[in-house]
Amino acid sequence: MPVKAIVAKVDQQNGVMVIITADRQFRCLPLPDAVPSIGTTIELHLQAEKMTVRGLLNTK
């Protein structure tokens, strides 16, 4: 499922970028070959996050 997101931070030293999705979640993803600039709206195909026992225990 394609998701629109805004690039919030690009860390080229570590090879990652932080994005903000339309449903206000922050995600840290590896940098693509064509590095987007900060503030650019991009479209991604994100996999649904799996809930683990640890994730269920850490919810507030």
C-alpha distance matrix in Angstrom:
0.0 3.8 6.4 10.1 12.7 16.5 18.4 21.1 23.1 23.6 25.8 26.9 29.5 27.1 24.3 21.7 20.1 19.2 16.4 16.1 12.8 12.9 13.7 16.5 15.7 17.3 15.8 18.0 16.5 18.6 19.7 18.5 21.4 21.4 21.8 20.6 23.2 23.1 21.8 19.5 16.2 13.6 10.0 8.2 5.6 6.9 7.9 9.2 12.9 15.5 18.5 21.7 25.2 25.8 22.9 24.3 27.7 26.9 25.4 27.8
3.8 0.0 3.8 6.8 9.8 13.4 15.4 18.4 20.5 21.0 23.5 24.6 27.5 25.4 22.5 19.8 17.9 17.1 14.1 13.9 10.8 11.0 12.8 15.3 14.8 16.0 14.7 16.7 15.1 17.1 17.6 16.2 19.0 18.5 18.9 17.3 19.8 19.8 18.4 15.9 12.6 9.9 6.3 5.4 4.6 7.0 9.6 11.4 14.6 17.7 20.6 23.7 27.3 27.5 24.4 26.1 29.3 28.1 26.5 28.7
6.4 3.8 0.0 3.8 6.4 10.2 12.6 15.3 17.7 18.7 21.4 23.0 25.9 23.9 21.2 18.2 15.7 14.4 11.1 10.3 7.1 7.4 9.4 11.6 11.4 12.7 12.0 14.5 13.6 16.2 16.6 16.0 19.1 18.3 17.9 15.8 17.8 17.3 15.6 13.6 10.2 8.3 5.5 5.2 6.1 6.9 10.0 11.2 13.7 17.3 19.7 22.9 26.3 26.1 22.8 24.5 27.6 25.9 24.2 26.1
10.1 6.8 3.8 0.0 3.8 7.1 10.1 12.9 15.7 16.9 20.1 21.7 24.9 23.4 20.8 17.7 14.7 13.3 9.7 8.8 6.3 6.2 9.5 10.9 11.5 12.4 12.3 14.6 13.9 16.4 16.2 15.6 18.5 17.0 16.3 13.6 15.0 14.3 12.2 10.3 6.7 5.7 4.5 6.4 8.9 9.9 13.4 14.5 16.6 20.2 22.4 25.5 28.8 28.2 24.8 26.7 29.5 27.5 25.7 27.2
12.7 9.8 6.4 3.8 0.0 3.8 6.6 9.1 12.0 13.6 16.8 18.8 21.8 20.4 18.1 14.9 11.6 9.8 6.1 5.4 4.3 6.0 9.1 9.1 9.4 9.4 9.6 11.7 11.6 14.3 14.1 14.3 17.4 15.9 14.3 11.6 12.6 11.3 9.4 8.3 5.6 5.4 6.2 7.4 10.4 10.5 13.9 15.0 16.3 20.0 22.0 24.8 27.9 26.8 23.5 25.7 28.1 25.7 24.2 25.6
16.5 13.4 10.2 7.1 3.8 0.0 3.8 6.1 9.3 11.3 14.8 17.0 20.1 19.2 17.2 14.1 10.4 8.7 5.5 5.3 6.6 8.2 11.2 10.1 10.6 9.7 10.4 11.9 12.2 14.6 13.7 14.4 17.2 15.2 13.0 9.8 9.7 7.8 5.8 5.6 4.5 6.2 8.8 10.3 13.6 13.7 17.2 18.3 19.0 22.8 24.5 27.1 30.0 28.5 25.3 27.6 29.7 27.0 25.6 26.6
18.4 15.4 12.6 10.1 6.6 3.8 0.0 3.8 5.9 7.5 11.1 13.2 16.4 15.7 13.8 10.9 7.2 6.2 4.5 6.6 9.0 11.5 14.0 12.3 11.9 9.8 9.8 10.0 10.3 12.0 10.8 12.1 14.8 13.0 10.1 7.4 7.1 5.2 5.2 5.6 6.6 7.4 10.4 11.3 14.6 14.5 17.9 19.3 19.6 23.3 25.0 27.2 30.1 28.3 25.4 28.1 29.9 27.0 26.1 27.3
21.1 18.4 15.3 12.9 9.1 6.1 3.8 0.0 3.8 7.1 10.3 13.2 15.8 15.2 14.2 11.2 7.5 5.5 5.2 6.6 10.1 12.6 14.5 11.8 11.5 8.9 9.7 9.9 11.4 13.4 12.6 14.7 17.4 15.8 12.5 10.2 8.9 5.6 6.1 8.4 9.8 11.1 13.9 14.5 17.5 16.8 19.8 20.7 20.4 23.9 25.1 27.1 29.6 27.4 24.6 27.3 28.7 25.5 24.8 25.6
23.1 20.5 17.7 15.7 12.0 9.3 5.9 3.8 0.0 3.8 6.5 9.7 12.1 11.8 11.2 8.6 5.5 5.0 7.0 9.6 13.0 16.0 17.6 14.9 13.8 10.5 10.5 9.2 10.5 11.6 10.7 13.4 15.8 14.7 11.1 9.8 8.5 6.1 8.5 10.4 12.4 13.1 15.9 15.9 18.8 17.9 20.7 22.0 21.3 24.6 26.0 27.4 29.9 27.5 25.1 28.1 29.2 26.0 25.8 26.8
23.6 21.0 18.7 16.9 13.6 11.3 7.5 7.1 3.8 0.0 3.8 6.1 9.1 9.2 8.1 6.4 4.4 6.5 9.0 12.3 15.2 18.4 20.2 17.9 16.4 13.1 12.0 9.7 9.7 9.6 7.9 10.8 12.7 11.9 8.2 8.1 7.6 6.9 10.2 11.1 13.4 13.4 16.1 15.9 18.8 18.2 21.0 22.8 22.2 25.4 27.1 28.4 31.0 28.6 26.5 29.8 31.0 27.9 28.0 29.3
25.8 23.5 21.4 20.1 16.8 14.8 11.1 10.3 6.5 3.8 0.0 3.8 5.6 5.7 5.9 5.4 5.8 8.3 11.6 15.0 18.0 21.4 22.8 20.3 18.4 14.7 13.2 10.2 10.3 9.5 8.4 11.8 13.5 13.6 10.1 11.2 11.0 10.6 14.0 14.9 17.1 16.7 19.1 18.4 20.8 19.9 22.2 24.0 22.9 25.7 27.4 28.1 30.6 27.9 26.3 29.8 30.6 27.5 28.2 29.6
26.9 24.6 23.0 21.7 18.8 17.0 13.2 13.2 9.7 6.1 3.8 0.0 3.8 5.5 4.7 6.5 7.9 11.3 14.2 17.8 20.5 23.9 25.5 23.4 21.4 17.9 15.9 12.6 11.7 9.6 7.7 10.6 11.3 11.8 8.8 11.1 11.4 12.2 15.8 16.1 18.5 17.7 20.0 19.2 21.6 21.1 23.4 25.7 24.9 27.6 29.6 30.2 32.8 30.3 28.9 32.4 33.3 30.5 31.3 33.0
29.5 27.5 25.9 24.9 21.8 20.1 16.4 15.8 12.1 9.1 5.6 3.8 0.0 3.8 5.6 8.1 10.4 13.4 16.8 20.3 23.0 26.6 27.9 25.6 23.3 19.6 17.6 14.0 13.5 11.4 10.4 13.5 14.1 15.2 12.5 14.9 15.1 15.5 19.1 19.7 22.0 21.2 23.3 22.2 24.2 23.4 25.2 27.3 26.1 28.4 30.1 30.3 32.7 29.9 28.9 32.6 33.1 30.2 31.5 33.2
27.1 25.4 23.9 23.4 20.4 19.2 15.7 15.2 11.8 9.2 5.7 5.5 3.8 0.0 3.8 5.7 8.9 11.6 15.1 18.6 21.1 24.8 25.7 23.6 20.9 17.2 14.9 11.1 10.7 8.8 9.0 12.5 13.9 15.5 13.0 15.2 16.0 16.1 19.3 19.8 21.5 20.3 22.0 20.3 21.9 20.7 22.2 24.1 22.6 24.8 26.5 26.6 28.9 26.3 25.4 29.1 29.6 26.9 28.3 30.2
24.3 22.5 21.2 20.8 18.1 17.2 13.8 14.2 11.2 8.1 5.9 4.7 5.6 3.8 0.0 3.8 7.1 10.6 13.5 17.3 19.4 23.0 24.3 22.6 20.0 16.6 13.8 10.2 8.7 5.9 5.4 8.7 10.2 11.9 9.8 12.3 13.8 14.5 17.6 17.4 18.9 17.3 18.9 17.2 18.9 18.2 20.0 22.3 21.4 23.9 26.0 26.5 29.2 26.9 25.7 29.3 30.4 27.8 28.8 30.9
21.7 19.8 18.2 17.7 14.9 14.1 10.9 11.2 8.6 6.4 5.4 6.5 8.1 5.7 3.8 0.0 3.8 6.9 9.9 13.6 15.7 19.4 20.6 18.8 16.2 12.8 10.1 6.6 5.5 4.3 4.9 8.7 11.3 12.4 9.8 11.3 12.6 12.6 15.2 15.2 16.4 14.9 16.4 14.7 16.5 15.4 17.3 19.4 18.4 21.1 23.1 23.9 26.7 24.4 22.8 26.4 27.6 24.9 25.6 27.6
20.1 17.9 15.7 14.7 11.6 10.4 7.2 7.5 5.5 4.4 5.8 7.9 10.4 8.9 7.1 3.8 0.0 3.8 6.5 10.2 12.7 16.2 17.7 15.8 13.6 10.3 8.2 5.7 5.4 6.2 5.8 9.0 12.0 12.0 9.0 9.1 10.0 9.3 11.7 11.9 13.0 12.0 13.9 12.9 15.2 14.3 16.8 18.6 18.0 21.1 23.0 24.3 27.2 25.0 22.8 26.1 27.5 24.7 24.9 26.6
19.2 17.1 14.4 13.3 9.8 8.7 6.2 5.5 5.0 6.5 8.3 11.3 13.4 11.6 10.6 6.9 3.8 0.0 3.8 7.0 9.9 13.5 14.5 12.2 10.2 6.7 5.6 4.5 6.3 8.8 9.3 12.1 15.4 15.0 12.0 11.1 11.4 9.5 10.8 11.7 12.3 11.9 13.7 12.8 15.0 13.5 16.0 17.1 16.3 19.6 21.1 22.6 25.3 23.1 20.6 23.7 25.1 22.1 21.9 23.4
16.4 14.1 11.1 9.7 6.1 5.5 4.5 5.2 7.0 9.0 11.6 14.2 16.8 15.1 13.5 9.9 6.5 3.8 0.0 3.8 6.4 9.8 11.4 9.5 8.1 5.7 5.4 6.5 7.6 10.6 10.9 12.7 16.1 15.2 12.7 10.8 11.3 9.3 9.3 9.7 9.3 9.1 10.7 10.3 12.8 11.6 14.5 15.5 15.4 19.0 20.6 22.7 25.6 23.8 20.9 23.6 25.5 22.6 21.8 23.2
16.1 13.9 10.3 8.8 5.4 5.3 6.6 6.6 9.6 12.3 15.0 17.8 20.3 18.6 17.3 13.6 10.2 7.0 3.8 0.0 3.8 6.8 8.1 5.9 5.6 4.7 6.6 9.2 10.9 14.1 14.6 16.1 19.5 18.4 16.0 13.6 13.7 11.1 9.9 10.7 9.5 10.2 11.4 11.4 13.7 12.3 15.1 15.3 15.3 18.9 20.1 22.6 25.3 23.7 20.4 22.6 24.6 21.8 20.4 21.4
12.8 10.8 7.1 6.3 4.3 6.6 9.0 10.1 13.0 15.2 18.0 20.5 23.0 21.1 19.4 15.7 12.7 9.9 6.4 3.8 0.0 3.8 5.4 5.3 5.3 6.6 7.7 10.9 11.9 15.3 16.0 16.9 20.4 19.4 17.6 15.2 15.8 13.9 12.2 12.0 9.6 9.6 9.6 9.6 11.3 10.1 12.8 12.8 13.6 17.2 18.7 21.6 24.5 23.4 19.9 21.8 24.3 21.9 20.1 21.4
12.9 11.0 7.4 6.2 6.0 8.2 11.5 12.6 16.0 18.4 21.4 23.9 26.6 24.8 23.0 19.4 16.2 13.5 9.8 6.8 3.8 0.0 3.8 5.4 7.4 9.7 11.4 14.7 15.6 18.9 19.4 19.9 23.2 21.8 20.3 17.5 17.9 15.9 13.4 13.2 10.3 10.9 10.5 11.3 12.9 12.2 14.8 14.4 15.6 19.1 20.4 23.6 26.4 25.6 22.0 23.3 25.9 23.7 21.4 22.3
13.7 12.8 9.4 9.5 9.1 11.2 14.0 14.5 17.6 20.2 22.8 25.5 27.9 25.7 24.3 20.6 17.7 14.5 11.4 8.1 5.4 3.8 0.0 3.9 5.8 9.2 11.3 15.0 16.5 20.1 21.2 22.1 25.6 24.6 22.9 20.4 20.9 18.6 16.4 16.6 13.9 14.3 13.6 13.5 14.3 12.7 14.4 13.1 13.8 17.0 17.7 21.0 23.5 22.8 19.1 20.1 22.7 20.6 18.1 18.9
16.5 15.3 11.6 10.9 9.1 10.1 12.3 11.8 14.9 17.9 20.3 23.4 25.6 23.6 22.6 18.8 15.8 12.2 9.5 5.9 5.3 5.4 3.9 0.0 3.8 6.7 9.7 13.2 15.4 19.0 20.1 21.5 25.1 24.1 21.8 19.3 19.3 16.5 14.6 15.6 13.6 14.5 14.7 14.7 16.1 14.2 16.0 14.9 14.8 18.0 18.4 21.3 23.6 22.3 18.6 20.0 22.1 19.5 17.2 17.7
15.7 14.8 11.4 11.5 9.4 10.6 11.9 11.5 13.8 16.4 18.4 21.4 23.3 20.9 20.0 16.2 13.6 10.2 8.1 5.6 5.3 7.4 5.8 3.8 0.0 3.8 6.4 10.1 12.5 16.3 17.9 19.6 23.3 22.8 20.6 18.7 19.0 16.5 15.4 16.2 14.5 14.5 14.5 13.6 14.6 12.0 13.5 12.4 11.8 15.0 15.5 18.1 20.6 19.1 15.6 17.4 19.5 16.9 15.1 16.2
17.3 16.0 12.7 12.4 9.4 9.7 9.8 8.9 10.5 13.1 14.7 17.9 19.6 17.2 16.6 12.8 10.3 6.7 5.7 4.7 6.6 9.7 9.2 6.7 3.8 0.0 3.8 6.9 9.8 13.4 15.0 17.2 20.9 20.5 18.0 16.4 16.7 14.2 13.8 14.9 14.0 13.9 14.6 13.5 14.8 12.3 14.1 13.7 12.6 15.9 16.6 18.7 21.2 19.2 16.1 18.6 20.3 17.3 16.3 17.6
15.8 14.7 12.0 12.3 9.6 10.4 9.8 9.7 10.5 12.0 13.2 15.9 17.6 14.9 13.8 10.1 8.2 5.6 5.4 6.6 7.7 11.4 11.3 9.7 6.4 3.8 0.0 3.8 6.3 10.0 12.1 14.3 18.0 18.3 16.0 15.1 16.1 14.3 14.6 15.0 14.1 13.1 13.4 11.5 12.6 9.9 11.7 12.0 10.9 14.2 15.6 17.5 20.3 18.5 15.7 18.6 20.5 17.8 17.4 19.3
18.0 16.7 14.5 14.6 11.7 11.9 10.0 9.9 9.2 9.7 10.2 12.6 14.0 11.1 10.2 6.6 5.7 4.5 6.5 9.2 10.9 14.7 15.0 13.2 10.1 6.9 3.8 0.0 3.8 7.0 9.3 12.2 15.8 16.4 14.0 13.9 15.1 13.8 15.1 15.4 15.2 14.0 14.7 12.6 13.8 11.5 13.2 14.2 12.9 15.8 17.5 18.7 21.5 19.4 17.2 20.5 22.0 19.3 19.5 21.6
16.5 15.1 13.6 13.9 11.6 12.2 10.3 11.4 10.5 9.7 10.3 11.7 13.5 10.7 8.7 5.5 5.4 6.3 7.6 10.9 11.9 15.6 16.5 15.4 12.5 9.8 6.3 3.8 0.0 3.8 6.4 8.8 12.5 13.5 11.8 12.2 14.3 13.9 15.4 14.8 14.6 12.5 12.9 10.5 11.6 10.0 11.9 14.0 13.3 16.3 18.6 19.9 23.1 21.3 19.3 22.6 24.4 22.1 22.3 24.7
18.6 17.1 16.2 16.4 14.3 14.6 12.0 13.4 11.6 9.6 9.5 9.6 11.4 8.8 5.9 4.3 6.2 8.8 10.6 14.1 15.3 18.9 20.1 19.0 16.3 13.4 10.0 7.0 3.8 0.0 3.8 6.4 9.6 11.5 10.1 11.7 14.2 14.7 16.8 15.9 16.2 13.9 14.5 12.1 13.3 12.4 14.2 16.7 16.2 18.9 21.4 22.4 25.5 23.7 22.1 25.6 27.2 25.0 25.6 28.1
19.7 17.6 16.6 16.2 14.1 13.7 10.8 12.6 10.7 7.9 8.4 7.7 10.4 9.0 5.4 4.9 5.8 9.3 10.9 14.6 16.0 19.4 21.2 20.1 17.9 15.0 12.1 9.3 6.4 3.8 0.0 3.8 6.7 8.0 6.4 8.5 11.2 12.4 14.9 13.7 14.6 12.5 13.8 12.3 14.2 14.2 16.6 19.4 19.3 22.2 24.8 26.0 29.1 27.3 25.6 29.0 30.6 28.3 28.7 30.9
18.5 16.2 16.0 15.6 14.3 14.4 12.1 14.7 13.4 10.8 11.8 10.6 13.5 12.5 8.7 8.7 9.0 12.1 12.7 16.1 16.9 19.9 22.1 21.5 19.6 17.2 14.3 12.2 8.8 6.4 3.8 0.0 3.8 5.4 5.8 8.2 11.6 13.6 15.7 13.6 14.2 11.4 12.3 11.0 12.9 13.9 16.5 19.7 20.3 23.3 26.2 27.6 31.0 29.6 27.7 31.0 33.0 30.8 31.0 33.3
21.4 19.0 19.1 18.5 17.4 17.2 14.8 17.4 15.8 12.7 13.5 11.3 14.1 13.9 10.2 11.3 12.0 15.4 16.1 19.5 20.4 23.2 25.6 25.1 23.3 20.9 18.0 15.8 12.5 9.6 6.7 3.8 0.0 3.8 6.0 9.2 12.5 15.3 17.6 15.3 16.4 13.8 14.9 14.0 15.9 17.3 19.9 23.2 24.0 26.8 29.8 31.1 34.5 33.1 31.3 34.7 36.6 34.5 34.8 37.1
21.4 18.5 18.3 17.0 15.9 15.2 13.0 15.8 14.7 11.9 13.6 11.8 15.2 15.5 11.9 12.4 12.0 15.0 15.2 18.4 19.4 21.8 24.6 24.1 22.8 20.5 18.3 16.4 13.5 11.5 8.0 5.4 3.8 0.0 3.8 6.3 9.6 12.8 14.9 12.4 13.8 11.7 13.5 13.6 16.2 18.0 21.0 24.2 25.1 28.3 31.2 32.8 36.2 34.7 32.7 35.9 37.9 35.5 35.5 37.5
21.8 18.9 17.9 16.3 14.3 13.0 10.1 12.5 11.1 8.2 10.1 8.8 12.5 13.0 9.8 9.8 9.0 12.0 12.7 16.0 17.6 20.3 22.9 21.8 20.6 18.0 16.0 14.0 11.8 10.1 6.4 5.8 6.0 3.8 0.0 3.8 6.6 9.5 12.1 10.4 12.4 11.0 13.5 13.7 16.6 17.7 20.8 23.6 24.2 27.5 30.1 31.6 34.8 33.0 30.9 34.2 35.9 33.3 33.3 35.1
20.6 17.3 15.8 13.6 11.6 9.8 7.4 10.2 9.8 8.1 11.2 11.1 14.9 15.2 12.3 11.3 9.1 11.1 10.8 13.6 15.2 17.5 20.4 19.3 18.7 16.4 15.1 13.9 12.2 11.7 8.5 8.2 9.2 6.3 3.8 0.0 3.8 6.7 8.6 6.6 8.9 8.2 11.4 12.5 15.9 17.1 20.5 23.0 23.8 27.3 29.7 31.6 34.8 33.1 30.6 33.6 35.5 32.8 32.4 33.9
23.2 19.8 17.8 15.0 12.6 9.7 7.1 8.9 8.5 7.6 11.0 11.4 15.1 16.0 13.8 12.6 10.0 11.4 11.3 13.7 15.8 17.9 20.9 19.3 19.0 16.7 16.1 15.1 14.3 14.2 11.2 11.6 12.5 9.6 6.6 3.8 0.0 3.8 6.3 5.8 9.3 10.1 13.7 15.2 18.8 19.7 23.1 25.3 25.8 29.3 31.4 33.3 36.3 34.3 31.8 34.7 36.4 33.4 32.9 34.1
23.1 19.8 17.3 14.3 11.3 7.8 5.2 5.6 6.1 6.9 10.6 12.2 15.5 16.1 14.5 12.6 9.3 9.5 9.3 11.1 13.9 15.9 18.6 16.5 16.5 14.2 14.3 13.8 13.9 14.7 12.4 13.6 15.3 12.8 9.5 6.7 3.8 0.0 3.8 5.6 8.8 10.5 14.2 15.6 19.1 19.4 22.8 24.4 24.6 28.2 29.9 31.8 34.6 32.5 29.8 32.6 34.1 31.0 30.3 31.2
21.8 18.4 15.6 12.2 9.4 5.8 5.2 6.1 8.5 10.2 14.0 15.8 19.1 19.3 17.6 15.2 11.7 10.8 9.3 9.9 12.2 13.4 16.4 14.6 15.4 13.8 14.6 15.1 15.4 16.8 14.9 15.7 17.6 14.9 12.1 8.6 6.3 3.8 0.0 3.8 6.5 9.3 12.9 15.0 18.6 19.0 22.5 23.8 24.3 28.0 29.7 32.0 34.8 32.9 29.9 32.4 34.1 31.0 29.9 30.6
19.5 15.9 13.6 10.3 8.3 5.6 5.6 8.4 10.4 11.1 14.9 16.1 19.7 19.8 17.4 15.2 11.9 11.7 9.7 10.7 12.0 13.2 16.6 15.6 16.2 14.9 15.0 15.4 14.8 15.9 13.7 13.6 15.3 12.4 10.4 6.6 5.8 5.6 3.8 0.0 3.8 6.2 10.0 12.5 16.2 17.3 21.0 22.7 23.7 27.5 29.5 32.0 35.0 33.4 30.4 33.0 35.0 32.2 31.0 32.1
16.2 12.6 10.2 6.7 5.6 4.5 6.6 9.8 12.4 13.4 17.1 18.5 22.0 21.5 18.9 16.4 13.0 12.3 9.3 9.5 9.6 10.3 13.9 13.6 14.5 14.0 14.1 15.2 14.6 16.2 14.6 14.2 16.4 13.8 12.4 8.9 9.3 8.8 6.5 3.8 0.0 3.8 7.0 9.9 13.6 14.8 18.5 20.1 21.6 25.3 27.5 30.2 33.3 32.1 28.9 31.2 33.5 31.0 29.5 30.7
13.6 9.9 8.3 5.7 5.4 6.2 7.4 11.1 13.1 13.4 16.7 17.7 21.2 20.3 17.3 14.9 12.0 11.9 9.1 10.2 9.6 10.9 14.3 14.5 14.5 13.9 13.1 14.0 12.5 13.9 12.5 11.4 13.8 11.7 11.0 8.2 10.1 10.5 9.3 6.2 3.8 0.0 3.8 6.5 10.2 12.0 15.7 17.8 19.5 23.2 25.7 28.4 31.7 30.7 27.7 30.1 32.6 30.3 29.1 30.7
10.0 6.3 5.5 4.5 6.2 8.8 10.4 13.9 15.9 16.1 19.1 20.0 23.3 22.0 18.9 16.4 13.9 13.7 10.7 11.4 9.6 10.5 13.6 14.7 14.5 14.6 13.4 14.7 12.9 14.5 13.8 12.3 14.9 13.5 13.5 11.4 13.7 14.2 12.9 10.0 7.0 3.8 0.0 3.8 7.1 9.4 13.1 15.3 17.6 21.2 23.9 26.7 30.2 29.6 26.6 28.8 31.6 29.7 28.4 30.2
8.2 5.4 5.2 6.4 7.4 10.3 11.3 14.5 15.9 15.9 18.4 19.2 22.2 20.3 17.2 14.7 12.9 12.8 10.3 11.4 9.6 11.3 13.5 14.7 13.6 13.5 11.5 12.6 10.5 12.1 12.3 11.0 14.0 13.6 13.7 12.5 15.2 15.6 15.0 12.5 9.9 6.5 3.8 0.0 3.8 6.0 9.6 12.3 14.5 17.9 20.9 23.5 27.1 26.6 23.8 26.1 29.0 27.3 26.2 28.5
5.6 4.6 6.1 8.9 10.4 13.6 14.6 17.5 18.8 18.8 20.8 21.6 24.2 21.9 18.9 16.5 15.2 15.0 12.8 13.7 11.3 12.9 14.3 16.1 14.6 14.8 12.6 13.8 11.6 13.3 14.2 12.9 15.9 16.2 16.6 15.9 18.8 19.1 18.6 16.2 13.6 10.2 7.1 3.8 0.0 3.8 6.7 9.7 12.4 15.5 18.8 21.4 25.1 25.1 22.4 24.5 27.6 26.4 25.4 28.0
6.9 7.0 6.9 9.9 10.5 13.7 14.5 16.8 17.9 18.2 19.9 21.1 23.4 20.7 18.2 15.4 14.3 13.5 11.6 12.3 10.1 12.2 12.7 14.2 12.0 12.3 9.9 11.5 10.0 12.4 14.2 13.9 17.3 18.0 17.7 17.1 19.7 19.4 19.0 17.3 14.8 12.0 9.4 6.0 3.8 0.0 3.8 6.5 8.7 12.0 15.1 17.8 21.5 21.3 18.6 20.8 23.9 22.6 21.7 24.4
7.9 9.6 10.0 13.4 13.9 17.2 17.9 19.8 20.7 21.0 22.2 23.4 25.2 22.2 20.0 17.3 16.8 16.0 14.5 15.1 12.8 14.8 14.4 16.0 13.5 14.1 11.7 13.2 11.9 14.2 16.6 16.5 19.9 21.0 20.8 20.5 23.1 22.8 22.5 21.0 18.5 15.7 13.1 9.6 6.7 3.8 0.0 3.8 6.3 8.9 12.4 15.0 18.7 19.0 16.5 18.6 21.8 21.0 20.4 23.4
9.2 11.4 11.2 14.5 15.0 18.3 19.3 20.7 22.0 22.8 24.0 25.7 27.3 24.1 22.3 19.4 18.6 17.1 15.5 15.3 12.8 14.4 13.1 14.9 12.4 13.7 12.0 14.2 14.0 16.7 19.4 19.7 23.2 24.2 23.6 23.0 25.3 24.4 23.8 22.7 20.1 17.8 15.3 12.3 9.7 6.5 3.8 0.0 3.8 6.4 9.4 12.5 16.1 16.7 13.9 15.5 18.9 18.4 17.3 20.3
12.9 14.6 13.7 16.6 16.3 19.0 19.6 20.4 21.3 22.2 22.9 24.9 26.1 22.6 21.4 18.4 18.0 16.3 15.4 15.3 13.6 15.6 13.8 14.8 11.8 12.6 10.9 12.9 13.3 16.2 19.3 20.3 24.0 25.1 24.2 23.8 25.8 24.6 24.3 23.7 21.6 19.5 17.6 14.5 12.4 8.7 6.3 3.8 0.0 3.8 6.5 9.3 12.8 13.0 10.3 12.3 15.5 14.9 14.3 17.5
15.5 17.7 17.3 20.2 20.0 22.8 23.3 23.9 24.6 25.4 25.7 27.6 28.4 24.8 23.9 21.1 21.1 19.6 19.0 18.9 17.2 19.1 17.0 18.0 15.0 15.9 14.2 15.8 16.3 18.9 22.2 23.3 26.8 28.3 27.5 27.3 29.3 28.2 28.0 27.5 25.3 23.2 21.2 17.9 15.5 12.0 8.9 6.4 3.8 0.0 3.8 6.2 9.9 10.9 8.8 10.4 13.7 13.9 13.8 17.3
18.5 20.6 19.7 22.4 22.0 24.5 25.0 25.1 26.0 27.1 27.4 29.6 30.1 26.5 26.0 23.1 23.0 21.1 20.6 20.1 18.7 20.4 17.7 18.4 15.5 16.6 15.6 17.5 18.6 21.4 24.8 26.2 29.8 31.2 30.1 29.7 31.4 29.9 29.7 29.5 27.5 25.7 23.9 20.9 18.8 15.1 12.4 9.4 6.5 3.8 0.0 3.8 6.8 8.1 5.9 6.7 10.1 10.8 10.6 14.2
21.7 23.7 22.9 25.5 24.8 27.1 27.2 27.1 27.4 28.4 28.1 30.2 30.3 26.6 26.5 23.9 24.3 22.6 22.7 22.6 21.6 23.6 21.0 21.3 18.1 18.7 17.5 18.7 19.9 22.4 26.0 27.6 31.1 32.8 31.6 31.6 33.3 31.8 32.0 32.0 30.2 28.4 26.7 23.5 21.4 17.8 15.0 12.5 9.3 6.2 3.8 0.0 3.8 5.3 5.0 6.2 8.6 9.9 11.0 14.7
25.2 27.3 26.3 28.8 27.9 30.0 30.1 29.6 29.9 31.0 30.6 32.8 32.7 28.9 29.2 26.7 27.2 25.3 25.6 25.3 24.5 26.4 23.5 23.6 20.6 21.2 20.3 21.5 23.1 25.5 29.1 31.0 34.5 36.2 34.8 34.8 36.3 34.6 34.8 35.0 33.3 31.7 30.2 27.1 25.1 21.5 18.7 16.1 12.8 9.9 6.8 3.8 0.0 3.8 5.4 5.1 6.2 8.7 10.3 13.8
25.8 27.5 26.1 28.2 26.8 28.5 28.3 27.4 27.5 28.6 27.9 30.3 29.9 26.3 26.9 24.4 25.0 23.1 23.8 23.7 23.4 25.6 22.8 22.3 19.1 19.2 18.5 19.4 21.3 23.7 27.3 29.6 33.1 34.7 33.0 33.1 34.3 32.5 32.9 33.4 32.1 30.7 29.6 26.6 25.1 21.3 19.0 16.7 13.0 10.9 8.1 5.3 3.8 0.0 3.8 5.4 5.1 6.2 8.9 12.3
22.9 24.4 22.8 24.8 23.5 25.3 25.4 24.6 25.1 26.5 26.3 28.9 28.9 25.4 25.7 22.8 22.8 20.6 20.9 20.4 19.9 22.0 19.1 18.6 15.6 16.1 15.7 17.2 19.3 22.1 25.6 27.7 31.3 32.7 30.9 30.6 31.8 29.8 29.9 30.4 28.9 27.7 26.6 23.8 22.4 18.6 16.5 13.9 10.3 8.8 5.9 5.0 5.4 3.8 0.0 3.8 5.5 5.2 6.5 10.2
24.3 26.1 24.5 26.7 25.7 27.6 28.1 27.3 28.1 29.8 29.8 32.4 32.6 29.1 29.3 26.4 26.1 23.7 23.6 22.6 21.8 23.3 20.1 20.0 17.4 18.6 18.6 20.5 22.6 25.6 29.0 31.0 34.7 35.9 34.2 33.6 34.7 32.6 32.4 33.0 31.2 30.1 28.8 26.1 24.5 20.8 18.6 15.5 12.3 10.4 6.7 6.2 5.1 5.4 3.8 0.0 3.8 5.5 5.6 9.0
27.7 29.3 27.6 29.5 28.1 29.7 29.9 28.7 29.2 31.0 30.6 33.3 33.1 29.6 30.4 27.6 27.5 25.1 25.5 24.6 24.3 25.9 22.7 22.1 19.5 20.3 20.5 22.0 24.4 27.2 30.6 33.0 36.6 37.9 35.9 35.5 36.4 34.1 34.1 35.0 33.5 32.6 31.6 29.0 27.6 23.9 21.8 18.9 15.5 13.7 10.1 8.6 6.2 5.1 5.5 3.8 0.0 3.8 5.7 8.3
26.9 28.1 25.9 27.5 25.7 27.0 27.0 25.5 26.0 27.9 27.5 30.5 30.2 26.9 27.8 24.9 24.7 22.1 22.6 21.8 21.9 23.7 20.6 19.5 16.9 17.3 17.8 19.3 22.1 25.0 28.3 30.8 34.5 35.5 33.3 32.8 33.4 31.0 31.0 32.2 31.0 30.3 29.7 27.3 26.4 22.6 21.0 18.4 14.9 13.9 10.8 9.9 8.7 6.2 5.2 5.5 3.8 0.0 3.8 6.4
25.4 26.5 24.2 25.7 24.2 25.6 26.1 24.8 25.8 28.0 28.2 31.3 31.5 28.3 28.8 25.6 24.9 21.9 21.8 20.4 20.1 21.4 18.1 17.2 15.1 16.3 17.4 19.5 22.3 25.6 28.7 31.0 34.8 35.5 33.3 32.4 32.9 30.3 29.9 31.0 29.5 29.1 28.4 26.2 25.4 21.7 20.4 17.3 14.3 13.8 10.6 11.0 10.3 8.9 6.5 5.6 5.7 3.8 0.0 3.8
27.8 28.7 26.1 27.2 25.6 26.6 27.3 25.6 26.8 29.3 29.6 33.0 33.2 30.2 30.9 27.6 26.6 23.4 23.2 21.4 21.4 22.3 18.9 17.7 16.2 17.6 19.3 21.6 24.7 28.1 30.9 33.3 37.1 37.5 35.1 33.9 34.1 31.2 30.6 32.1 30.7 30.7 30.2 28.5 28.0 24.4 23.4 20.3 17.5 17.3 14.2 14.7 13.8 12.3 10.2 9.0 8.3 6.4 3.8 0.0
